[in-house]
Structures are given as C-alpha cells and as structure tokens.
C-alpha cells in the first residue's frame, strides 16, 4: 500500500443549520473546481497516454479519472439520490481500489489492461456523475445535509490526492518512452541562488501535535496529543540537487556504512547511483527527466525523487539526520505561515502555471520551503496516534489498516493541488519508493 487510494473519513465541520443556499453554492463551486482540475490535468494527454500502466505502483490516467468518479457514485449518489441510475454497473468492479466492504475489484497491477471503457466513455461517466452530484447537493434534505456535506468534502480531498498521483504516474509513463516526451512544454524558471545551509534551534519540551479540529483533515492526523521533544536543530531549507551531486561524487552510493541494511540491499538490487529520472552523459553531464521534458540538473533546486533509504544515507553522510514528523510539525508551525496563507499548488484556472519541477530556496531567514516544492521524508514510521480509532464503514478502511511498513513525509510538493496542504498532513510511502516528488530536510541534535 502507498499513498494511493486512501481516503478514510476526514474530520470536518459542515454547517449544522442544514445547508443554506450560500453553503450549498459554495460546496457546488468547490465540487466543480476540483473536478475541472482533474480534466485540465488530463487535457494535454492523448488517449494512448491515458491507458498505460508503467509499473504496479502507478495507475493509468483513465483509471484515476474513473476511480474518483466511482467514489462519488458509490458513496453518495447510490445511497442518497432517489432514482439514481448507475452509468454502468460493471464500473463498480473496474474502478474500485481497495474497498473490501464495497465488493470485489480489478487487480491493481492489471489496471493497464483495461482498454475498455475507452477515454471517451470515461468522459461521459464523469459528466453523468457530475450532473447527478449537482442535483444531490442542491436537493439534499436539510437534516441529511451535515453528513452529506462532510462526505462530499472527503471525496474532493480524495480526488485532490489522485490529481497528484495522476501527475506522478504520467511522469513515470512518459519517462519510459524512449522519446521522453514532455507532459507540457514550459520554459523553466530561473532558479535563485541557494543560501548557505543553516540550522534553526528548537527548545525541548512538551508540545501538541496533530489536527486541531478547526478544518478538514484525514483521520490519521488525529487525535491531537502531546509529544515530548528533546532539543534539536532543523535545517532552514531543503537539500539541493547540487549538494546531492557532492554526495554522488564522494561515493555515497558505494559506501555501505552510510546505509540501512534494507537500503543497501535496494541500492544493489536496483543499481541506484543517483535519484530517479537522473542520467549522466559524458558529453552533457547530469540531467533529469521532468514533466516539462529532460533538462540539465539545476544545482540550486531541491533534490527530488529520492527514497527514504537515500534520504537517510545522505543525512548520515552530511553528519546529520532526518527530523521526526513531530519535530517537523512543531518547527514549521512555529516558524512558517500556513500553506493557505501563501500561493501554493495547482489550480483549475492555471493547472500548468505552477512549477512542475521544484524551485530554489528563496532568500530570507527562518524556515523556508515547508510547502510547495517537495514532500519531505521524516525519520518517523507511519503509526497511529494515541487513541486513534479508524472510522466505521467502507470509507474508513484505509489509513488505519496500512499503518505498517511505511514512512511519513510532511509538507507538500510542486504538484500538490492548491488547498490540499496543511501542517498536520501525514503522507506515507514505503521507504524504497522514489516516483513521488520526495526530497529531504536535515535535522540534528542540539
């Protein structure tokens, strides 16, 4: 299990008044915006692009578009909209992900074999469900409104997860093409010079971590609880590609003493000698495949597409360590603006206006690059918080039952949709995964 397909019940606060006209209009606007962004992300792709599954961890674009639609049909329309006719009952099997309580599903590793329904049929499926959802939002009984609004909000955050997955997955698909076509053509922004790496000291003490119940969050971010932190220091910016080149030049991938045992095995098994998508040519030097095509490595950009094993080895090589997720959360909450106070993420109006490759650290003091560049590996295993209880029912199957063999990442990436990042967000992947937009921030004992 990865961060794929994991929408358990979120903590939200729908208006207990029963859903007035303004509230319904706001939810309808949010629904349209999120659904439109998915279509805008798929728009540059040809039908042939949308059906390829390049590895078991990745899903075809067409499947993402179908699955996010299946969520609204399965959990909202079929149980709540009187007289709703399913677009195609066979889609219940094809586009289910891991919901055991819903019924059987097509094997994840074989999603690329679903040549039919074709892309055009999936477009009609989305339009059918969207029209029914707008009818449901407008006509829901006032007594049922709070629960329905909360479930719609969960479905929208679930779709935002898949928007990021769609970009991760299509990048891997296109990288497997010998022609290395770009997802979208774009002129890379000029990177600002990286500031020298500094550390910000943090005091010891008993702190609170987790969701504070004042906005939406997934259930794995709760309950809020107390954590004791020893004094520590945390880097004021992310590790750069230029610093990673130094790690490579110093033989970092050839020194077993830097690596966890499983990490060293992964290096040997997969032949890792650089981050994913990097390539070295004798004539052109190091380059990286991006969503905008292959281009030379920009030393001042954050390194991206490294596994937890690589991040941990780099930290050890640098005489540092990775922060725990609670150190990261405390430091970012203390020193950074919340992500919604700044301009981060993809939007429906300009889905390709945001960076599709991480930017460089801006000048300034304090902690930088908490959000909007790369997800940041932590030293924390993905485990339940004290008193955590999975939600009841099918929508609660995900986060709790996958709290094993995963590591936590914090922050957000340049491909994270606007409005989807928050300080308490707990992303998680297996430690060997590299296709997500993951980098690192260093920490050290004080």
Secondary structure, 3 states (H helix, E strand, C coil): CCCCCCCCCEECCCCCCCCCHHHHHHHHHHHHHHHHHHHHHHHCCCCCHHHCCCCCCCCCHHHHHHHHHHHHHHHHHHHHCCCCCCCCCCHHHHCCCCCCCCCCCCCHHHHHHCCCCCHHHHHHHHHHHHHHHHHHHHHCCHHHHHHHHHHHHHHHHHHHHHHHHHHHHHHHHHHCCCCCCCCCCCCCCCCCCCCCCCEEEECCEEEEECCCCCCCEEHHHCCCEEEEECCEEEECCCCEHHHHHHHHHCCHHHCHHHCCHHHHHHHHHHCCCCCCCEEEECCCEEEEEECCEEEECCCCEECCCCCHHHHHHHHHHCCCEECCHHHHHHHHHHHCCCHHHCCCCECCCCCCCCCCCCCECCCCCCCCCCCCECEEEEEEECCCCCCCCCCCCHHHCHHHHCCCCCEEEEECECCCECCCCCCCCCEEECCCCCCCCEECCEEEEC
